[in-house]
């Protein structure tokens, strides 16, 4: 079976100039992400994994090299195309949830569905993450795990092609974290959304279809995992 | 402490935008305060110094004619220090290339010498030499208006006799600092002039040989004017005295006082409003600025810096901004004050100006503006310091929100961004309230500084379209038979003429008195109307007197009361006349009655003091020339000239002042709106970045921020209109004088201007913030915990 490529990068570099110092966050990344797979990008702090995810999500641009999302050349896209790309194709989940505190769970999802092309209703999205009972709660009235699930609902409500998650369990205890991972896997399986999770927690790699290990700004290892483990069997 | 000092400097640099806005508000508040008080104090000091040095007289008396031997008897009145007699005569002046009538006043000075009182200040040339009767001094204002210089010739008609005189010098007198023609409300330097001649020359020209018709005196220490005036009046009555009066009723002094009082109101009111608004804004802005530093404050505390050191650090930061603003403010204020004082010098003809910037004035301004800023700072710093460092360093927990009142009332169709805006505002009602109040104050200030233009236009419209419709007013030197009206009617271009009778009088009620005139009009007058409080014409009743409402307030009298009237001419009867009603007038004050009744009370035949003429404008120039040749005419007032002079004076004085203020108010409006937007942006950066990540365009995210700004502005507009109306009413009330009352008329243009200034400020802020929004770093905003 030929796998459909969603993302591909070739010799991607990213150099941050901090005053007079240059920091090479990515030193030539070659990688592909395939449709429908659940990928974990594993790396220590400073390995460049967040930088890579940000470039894939159209939040940042590489210094040199190529980044493609299907037919779209992200490395050459302008601001308007990138915004459109994020609006219609990408769902983001962050370590600190980044919910809008002044909107309820339902409204935090609606803010995305209102600008999307073929979204599910906020209620459907929240039901998918098991929050159908908490629709009208504001972020301050939700636990950390619940807030992250709202963030996931917000990310998937537009039926994105890809779900990019930056340390989604980083701010949560392990029990809550596992619940969040179950939601992510469930979405991946049910909707077939290509999912990339970046983490420094090697345990999480056991539930992925594939794991890319990053170190010093390069992909140092690719591990195929034909038998992913269910999240509830993970421990850390 | 050195690292902390470095941090201070860097923070100052980082905050330069907001710091500059704060410094601007301080500078403007301080500058307005310094300008107003300094220019006013300078004018006051100049008045005092000129009066003192030029020996301005205390009491003035005019009479028909008395032999010079009377002077000794007058000098014997207890309380008289120096008394000087003189001759004064109405004149006409003819200028080539100037078709309109020029009238004026000639005063005698001792032959070849300075007078002892009301000494003249020579701007150029010299006094007329003794024995040189053709030499003449000309007042500076008139000389400036016609570009006259010593050595020029001037054609003067005294007592119907044409003379060509030689200008020996240009002079200024404490008697004519405010050089105005009697009966007018604004000076007209081109059409009214003062000249001084040797006593001998004027005596000869005015048939006053060995006699005088005017006396001025200074009082001995410890004596008041009242007793001396009574004695003077008694001695001069047989000689046709028209009642002596003190400085308080001297024309120039009175007008100067009125103008200065009015300036005082403006000078007190406007800068207090400005500095008050500045203080309020500074307090709010400083507090918010510090709130954005919350984490840093916690870190400093965690390092072991004492609360005192941290508080001092931030106070120093704000103090630096205060200092910059204050220095600029004082310098700007002093500069504007000297400019304003020079401007007023065109108007108030002081021989010299005493410019003084009192340190206390500058200091007061700085203390008010700086104090409010520091107070806001300290308040916010102390609040930040009260938190345990660990808690303050953590990002603030998600703020608590509820559904807004508006939503609960059932407006479910609001988009999410609209909900964000509404909930943000409703969650912090105090903050939103302060923002609204700040913007509203800016609106009010623009209104306050610009409404006078519309009000003055309205005032003039009422005065000259509804009340005084005559094109020309003719005043006789002394009352004449009513048949003289026919001569006037026969003059070229006169389409209609009607007479009036005016008798100088002291009006009394209880212990209050007002020196003015009792005026009699024909009841069916077509050119002159008195108006009720709805500006409808009222018929002049056969009996009793109508008073201007402002005069009635000054005297404390009302309809039905008996007004005591001491006529100051002819047989000088003392009358009791019932007040039958009040009339509304914005310009001047008066006591009006039926002309027949007045002449009956005066005990005379059918006499008139002058006439109102309606004139065909084509014949105006010819009429002017003919009027100059009628010997009994003392003065001619042309309505168009009066209006022109009035508008010009308004433009030069009040309106320049308000234009200054308007620019300042606009700057404050911008500073308020911009700071609001800036801080809202800082507080929302993370939220806005999240939205950008979710696929919102710049425009869509910008809308959330700017929508809030716009909503605040829109809410603030009506609040500002209300506040502005109140402030304008207060100012109009404070500026009432018997010269004129600025009616509280706020034209639609004023509202539009006020709203426009603030909306433009909002728009400009939006543009600046929009640029920051474009530079918003999504990645960093997401990573930073806050």
Boltz contact constraints between the chains, C-beta under 6 A:
constraints:
  - contact:
      token1: [A, 54]
      token2: [B, 779]
      max_distance: 6.0
  - contact:
      token1: [A, 59]
      token2: [B, 778]
      max_distance: 6.0
  - contact:
      token1: [A, 59]
      token2: [B, 779]
      max_distance: 6.0
  - contact:
      token1: [A, 60]
      token2: [B, 779]
      max_distance: 6.0
  - contact:
      token1: [A, 83]
      token2: [B, 697]
      max_distance: 6.0
  - contact:
      token1: [A, 86]
      token2: [B, 695]
      max_distance: 6.0
  - contact:
      token1: [A, 87]
      token2: [B, 695]
      max_distance: 6.0
  - contact:
      token1: [A, 92]
      token2: [B, 693]
      max_distance: 6.0
  - contact:
      token1: [A, 94]
      token2: [B, 782]
      max_distance: 6.0
  - contact:
      token1: [A, 98]
      token2: [B, 690]
      max_distance: 6.0
  - contact:
      token1: [A, 100]
      token2: [B, 687]
      max_distance: 6.0
  - contact:
      token1: [A, 101]
      token2: [B, 398]
      max_distance: 6.0
  - contact:
      token1: [A, 101]
      token2: [B, 399]
      max_distance: 6.0
  - contact:
      token1: [A, 102]
      token2: [B, 401]
      max_distance: 6.0
  - contact:
      token1: [A, 102]
      token2: [B, 420]
      max_distance: 6.0
  - contact:
      token1: [A, 102]
      token2: [B, 423]
      max_distance: 6.0
  - contact:
      token1: [A, 102]
      token2: [B, 424]
      max_distance: 6.0
  - contact:
      token1: [A, 107]
      token2: [B, 416]
      max_distance: 6.0
  - contact:
      token1: [A, 110]
      token2: [B, 416]
      max_distance: 6.0
  - contact:
      token1: [A, 111]
      token2: [B, 416]
      max_distance: 6.0
  - contact:
      token1: [A, 112]
      token2: [B, 694]
      max_distance: 6.0
  - contact:
      token1: [A, 138]
      token2: [B, 401]
      max_distance: 6.0
  - contact:
      token1: [A, 139]
      token2: [B, 398]
      max_distance: 6.0
  - contact:
      token1: [A, 140]
      token2: [B, 398]
      max_distance: 6.0
  - contact:
      token1: [A, 140]
      token2: [B, 400]
      max_distance: 6.0
